[in-house]
């Protein structure tokens, strides 16, 4: 069991998930800011690693609004940044599913949004705030499938808990499209690119010096396991206090892998 107040010295870079570990979309979790500040005071680097489909600046502004002190983290790495770079590289206007705010962010970063249904690529950042379930987007996805549109998922999370209410994420829409036979591209955890980016901004330490912290098994935990870094599982997040499942490693072909520890929170 790891003592959060006395982490092993070898962990010089901490990759900390945000939603479900730092806040619930509405409120910061008690004690998290002090914990992060304490680790930074020990000379460790904190990178907030998030599947937010937004820019790093947008996430920083959200954390400011929630009251997380800027001195509790060093860098932010988002799936949105990776996705935006890929969308811009396409050199063509794309379709869009997501919130008005997310669309404004893509517009502001130079991603061209198509005015009609002639697009060959579809950017998905999440639900639009009106249609709240992935299944609500089936007609739109069926039309895209007929044209063999490639869906770009800027947030592989399946769902989040916002102020105690479960909310579908872009990953749920992308999974539905895959189940229908559609082609998809993912940016963020559990895929390796976002971890490589995070290690880069964190000074490129060896993987043995990295501790990933997260609450979502299929993204945070699986991503750390596949990338080869230690993981601290926060059980009180999206899985609502469930213990780490005994069959996790065998389910994903990870041998005898397991998190280095399980905690209820970072408090």
Buried (B, 14 or more C-beta within 10 A) or exposed (E): EBEBEEBEEEBBBBBBBBBBBBBBBEEBBEEBBEBBBBBBEEEBBBBBBBBBBBBBBBBBEBBEEBEBEEEBBBBBBBBBBBBBEBBBEBEEBBBBBBBEEBBEBBEEBEBBBBEEEEBBBBBBBBBBEEBEEBEBBBEBBEEBBEEEBBBBBBBBBBBBBEEEEEBBBBBBBBBBBBEEEBBBBBBBBBBEBBBEBBBEBBEEBEEEBBBBBBBBBBBBBBBBBBBEBBBBBBBBBBBEEEEBEEEBBEEBEBEEBBBBBBBEBBE
